[in-house]
């Protein structure tokens, strides 16, 4: 199987290349094994976060406006292809990337900040951990929005769960507003995530 011919092949090839790169870098560096472990934790957190937030931006900046244009284009092709084929797949990756991002972030906070960890310190917004803590709280709110508001309402919109036209209309509003809230929260969340590792004194 040629890795470029399928999405699965490309994913496998990307991870094989990443592991090979990590092994080469590790072999060429001296250092604490725990530090290398923390770097792997951080990498997995960043990777899953890119998938999650990338899809969040796709939905808000591309798909929702495109579906609105398709609905307004009388006699055009409509948005059935997107809602039938694209949206369910994108939402699968979106919701599980959200879980992976939160779990890898929590794991990194527990084990990536030395023997005492920083999970409690971050969520308690203790000095020295406020920046990452604010980011963690924003990410937690966003995760709850994905699973508590966006996904349950998207199931109604996409016909994966029976719903009347009135229920679908209400579900569209709730899913849209929750997604927009996550879009807005993502910007300060990313600032905090990057800020902690780049020396924001907070």
The 8 nearest C-alpha neighbors of each residue, nearest first, counted from 0:
[[1, 2, 8, 4, 5, 3, 7, 9],
 [0, 2, 3, 4, 8, 5, 9, 12],
 [3, 1, 8, 9, 4, 12, 0, 5],
 [2, 4, 9, 1, 5, 8, 6, 12],
 [3, 5, 2, 1, 8, 6, 0, 9],
 [6, 4, 8, 7, 3, 9, 2, 1],
 [5, 7, 9, 8, 10, 4, 3, 2],
 [8, 6, 10, 5, 9, 11, 2, 12],
 [7, 9, 2, 5, 11, 6, 10, 12],
 [8, 10, 2, 12, 6, 3, 7, 11],
 [11, 9, 13, 7, 8, 12, 6, 14],
 [10, 12, 8, 14, 13, 9, 15, 7],
 [11, 13, 9, 15, 10, 14, 8, 16],
 [14, 12, 10, 16, 11, 15, 9, 17],
 [13, 15, 17, 11, 16, 12, 18, 10],
 [14, 16, 12, 18, 17, 13, 11, 19],
 [15, 17, 19, 13, 14, 18, 20, 12],
 [16, 18, 14, 20, 15, 19, 21, 13],
 [19, 17, 21, 15, 20, 16, 14, 22],
 [20, 18, 16, 22, 21, 17, 15, 23],
 [19, 21, 17, 23, 18, 22, 16, 24],
 [22, 20, 18, 24, 19, 23, 25, 17],
 [23, 21, 25, 19, 20, 24, 26, 18],
 [24, 22, 20, 26, 21, 25, 19, 27],
 [23, 25, 21, 27, 22, 26, 20, 28],
 [26, 24, 22, 28, 27, 23, 21, 29],
 [25, 27, 23, 24, 28, 22, 29, 21],
 [26, 28, 24, 25, 23, 29, 22, 21],
 [29, 27, 25, 26, 24, 30, 23, 31],
 [28, 30, 27, 31, 25, 26, 32, 24],
 [31, 29, 32, 28, 34, 35, 25, 33],
 [30, 32, 34, 33, 35, 29, 36, 28],
 [31, 33, 35, 34, 36, 30, 37, 29],
 [34, 32, 36, 31, 35, 37, 111, 113],
 [33, 35, 37, 31, 36, 32, 38, 30],
 [36, 34, 38, 32, 37, 33, 39, 31],
 [35, 37, 33, 39, 34, 38, 32, 40],
 [38, 36, 111, 40, 34, 39, 35, 41],
 [37, 39, 35, 41, 36, 40, 42, 34],
 [38, 40, 42, 36, 37, 41, 43, 35],
 [41, 39, 37, 43, 38, 42, 107, 44],
 [40, 42, 44, 38, 39, 43, 45, 37],
 [41, 43, 39, 45, 44, 40, 46, 38],
 [44, 42, 46, 40, 41, 45, 47, 39],
 [45, 43, 103, 41, 100, 42, 47, 46],
 [44, 46, 48, 42, 43, 47, 49, 41],
 [47, 45, 43, 49, 48, 44, 42, 50],
 [46, 48, 100, 50, 96, 44, 49, 45],
 [49, 47, 45, 51, 100, 50, 46, 52],
 [48, 50, 46, 52, 47, 53, 51, 45],
 [51, 49, 47, 53, 48, 52, 96, 54],
 [52, 50, 96, 48, 93, 54, 97, 53],
 [51, 53, 55, 54, 49, 50, 48, 56],
 [54, 52, 50, 56, 55, 51, 49, 57],
 [53, 55, 57, 56, 52, 51, 93, 58],
 [56, 54, 52, 58, 53, 57, 51, 59],
 [55, 57, 59, 53, 54, 58, 60, 52],
 [56, 58, 54, 61, 60, 55, 59, 53],
 [59, 57, 62, 55, 56, 61, 63, 60],
 [60, 58, 56, 57, 63, 61, 55, 62],
 [59, 61, 57, 56, 58, 62, 64, 63],
 [62, 60, 57, 58, 64, 59, 63, 65],
 [61, 63, 58, 65, 64, 66, 57, 59],
 [62, 64, 66, 65, 59, 58, 61, 67],
 [65, 63, 67, 66, 62, 61, 68, 60],
 [66, 64, 62, 68, 67, 63, 61, 69],
 [65, 67, 69, 63, 68, 64, 78, 62],
 [66, 68, 64, 70, 65, 69, 63, 71],
 [67, 69, 65, 71, 66, 70, 72, 64],
 [70, 68, 77, 66, 72, 67, 71, 78],
 [69, 71, 67, 68, 72, 77, 66, 78],
 [72, 70, 68, 69, 73, 67, 77, 66],
 [73, 71, 69, 75, 70, 68, 74, 77],
 [74, 72, 75, 71, 70, 69, 77, 76],
 [73, 75, 72, 76, 77, 71, 69, 70],
 [76, 74, 72, 73, 77, 69, 70, 71],
 [75, 77, 74, 78, 69, 79, 72, 73],
 [78, 76, 69, 75, 79, 70, 72, 66],
 [77, 79, 81, 80, 69, 66, 82, 76],
 [80, 78, 82, 81, 77, 83, 76, 84],
 [81, 79, 83, 78, 82, 84, 85, 77],
 [80, 82, 85, 78, 79, 84, 83, 86],
 [81, 83, 86, 79, 80, 84, 85, 78],
 [82, 84, 80, 81, 79, 85, 86, 87],
 [83, 85, 81, 80, 82, 86, 87, 88],
 [86, 84, 81, 88, 87, 89, 82, 83],
 [85, 87, 89, 82, 88, 81, 90, 84],
 [88, 86, 90, 89, 85, 91, 84, 83],
 [89, 87, 91, 90, 86, 85, 92, 84],
 [90, 88, 86, 92, 91, 87, 93, 85],
 [89, 91, 93, 87, 88, 92, 86, 94],
 [92, 90, 88, 93, 89, 94, 87, 95],
 [91, 93, 89, 95, 90, 94, 96, 88],
 [94, 92, 90, 96, 51, 91, 95, 89],
 [93, 95, 97, 96, 91, 92, 90, 145],
 [96, 94, 98, 97, 92, 93, 99, 91],
 [95, 97, 99, 51, 93, 98, 47, 94],
 [98, 96, 94, 100, 95, 51, 99, 142],
 [97, 99, 95, 101, 96, 100, 102, 94],
 [100, 98, 96, 102, 97, 101, 103, 47],
 [101, 99, 47, 48, 97, 44, 103, 98],
 [100, 102, 104, 98, 99, 103, 105, 97],
 [103, 101, 105, 99, 104, 100, 98, 106],
 [104, 102, 106, 44, 100, 105, 101, 99],
 [105, 103, 101, 107, 102, 106, 44, 100],
 [106, 104, 108, 102, 107, 103, 101, 109],
 [105, 107, 103, 109, 104, 108, 102, 110],
 [106, 108, 111, 104, 110, 109, 105, 40],
 [109, 107, 118, 117, 105, 106, 111, 110],
 [110, 108, 116, 106, 118, 107, 117, 105],
 [109, 111, 116, 107, 108, 112, 106, 113],
 [110, 112, 107, 37, 108, 113, 109, 116],
 [113, 111, 116, 110, 117, 108, 114, 109],
 [112, 114, 116, 115, 111, 110, 117, 33],
 [113, 115, 116, 110, 112, 111, 109, 117],
 [116, 114, 113, 117, 112, 109, 110, 118],
 [117, 115, 109, 112, 110, 113, 114, 108],
 [116, 118, 120, 108, 109, 119, 121, 112],
 [119, 117, 108, 109, 121, 120, 116, 122],
 [118, 120, 122, 121, 117, 123, 116, 109],
 [121, 119, 117, 123, 125, 118, 122, 124],
 [122, 120, 132, 128, 124, 118, 123, 119],
 [121, 123, 132, 119, 124, 120, 118, 136],
 [122, 124, 120, 121, 125, 119, 132, 129],
 [125, 123, 129, 121, 122, 132, 128, 120],
 [124, 126, 120, 128, 123, 129, 127, 121],
 [127, 125, 128, 129, 201, 124, 120, 121],
 [126, 128, 201, 129, 125, 200, 130, 124],
 [129, 127, 121, 126, 125, 131, 130, 132],
 [130, 128, 124, 132, 131, 201, 125, 126],
 [129, 131, 191, 132, 133, 128, 201, 195],
 [130, 132, 134, 195, 133, 128, 129, 191],
 [133, 131, 121, 129, 135, 122, 134, 130],
 [132, 134, 136, 130, 135, 131, 129, 137],
 [133, 135, 188, 131, 191, 137, 132, 136],
 [136, 134, 132, 138, 133, 137, 131, 139],
 [135, 137, 139, 133, 138, 134, 132, 140],
 [136, 138, 134, 140, 139, 135, 188, 133],
 [139, 137, 141, 135, 136, 140, 134, 142],
 [140, 138, 136, 142, 141, 137, 135, 143],
 [141, 139, 143, 137, 138, 142, 144, 136],
 [140, 142, 138, 144, 139, 143, 181, 137],
 [143, 141, 139, 145, 144, 140, 97, 138],
 [144, 142, 140, 146, 141, 145, 147, 139],
 [143, 145, 141, 148, 147, 142, 146, 149],
 [146, 144, 149, 142, 143, 147, 150, 148],
 [145, 147, 143, 150, 144, 148, 149, 142],
 [148, 146, 144, 143, 145, 149, 151, 150],
 [149, 147, 144, 151, 150, 145, 146, 152],
 [148, 150, 174, 145, 152, 151, 153, 144],
 [149, 151, 153, 152, 146, 145, 148, 154],
 [152, 150, 154, 153, 148, 149, 147, 155],
 [151, 153, 170, 155, 154, 150, 149, 174],
 [154, 152, 156, 150, 155, 151, 157, 149],
 [153, 155, 159, 152, 157, 160, 151, 156],
 [156, 154, 160, 158, 152, 153, 157, 162],
 [155, 157, 153, 167, 154, 158, 152, 171],
 [158, 156, 154, 159, 155, 153, 82, 83],
 [159, 157, 155, 160, 156, 154, 161, 162],
 [160, 158, 154, 157, 155, 161, 156, 153],
 [159, 161, 155, 158, 154, 162, 157, 156],
 [162, 160, 158, 155, 159, 163, 154, 156],
 [163, 161, 166, 155, 167, 160, 164, 158],
 [162, 164, 166, 165, 167, 161, 168, 155],
 [165, 163, 167, 166, 168, 162, 169, 156],
 [164, 166, 168, 163, 167, 169, 162, 170],
 [167, 165, 163, 169, 164, 168, 162, 170],
 [166, 168, 170, 164, 156, 169, 165, 155],
 [167, 169, 165, 171, 170, 166, 164, 172],
 [168, 170, 166, 172, 167, 171, 165, 173],
 [169, 171, 152, 167, 173, 168, 172, 174],
 [172, 170, 168, 174, 169, 173, 175, 167],
 [173, 171, 175, 169, 170, 174, 176, 168],
 [172, 174, 170, 176, 175, 171, 177, 169],
 [175, 173, 149, 177, 171, 172, 176, 152],
 [174, 176, 178, 172, 173, 177, 171, 179],
 [175, 177, 179, 173, 178, 174, 172, 180],
 [178, 176, 180, 174, 179, 175, 173, 144],
 [177, 179, 181, 175, 176, 180, 174, 182],
 [180, 178, 182, 176, 181, 177, 175, 183],
 [179, 181, 177, 183, 182, 178, 176, 184],
 [182, 180, 184, 178, 179, 183, 141, 185],
 [181, 183, 179, 185, 180, 184, 178, 55],
 [182, 184, 180, 181, 185, 186, 179, 187],
 [185, 183, 181, 186, 182, 187, 188, 180],
 [186, 184, 188, 182, 183, 187, 181, 189],
 [185, 187, 189, 188, 184, 183, 190, 182],
 [188, 186, 190, 189, 185, 184, 191, 134],
 [189, 187, 134, 185, 191, 186, 190, 137],
 [190, 188, 192, 186, 191, 187, 185, 193],
 [189, 191, 187, 193, 188, 192, 194, 186],
 [190, 192, 194, 134, 188, 130, 189, 193],
 [193, 191, 189, 194, 190, 195, 131, 134],
 [192, 194, 190, 191, 195, 196, 189, 197],
 [193, 195, 191, 197, 199, 192, 196, 190],
 [196, 194, 131, 197, 193, 198, 192, 130],
 [195, 197, 194, 193, 198, 192, 199, 131],
 [198, 196, 194, 195, 199, 193, 192, 200],
 [197, 199, 195, 196, 200, 194, 201, 193],
 [198, 200, 194, 201, 195, 197, 130, 196],
 [201, 199, 198, 127, 130, 195, 194, 129],
 [200, 129, 127, 130, 199, 126, 128, 195]]
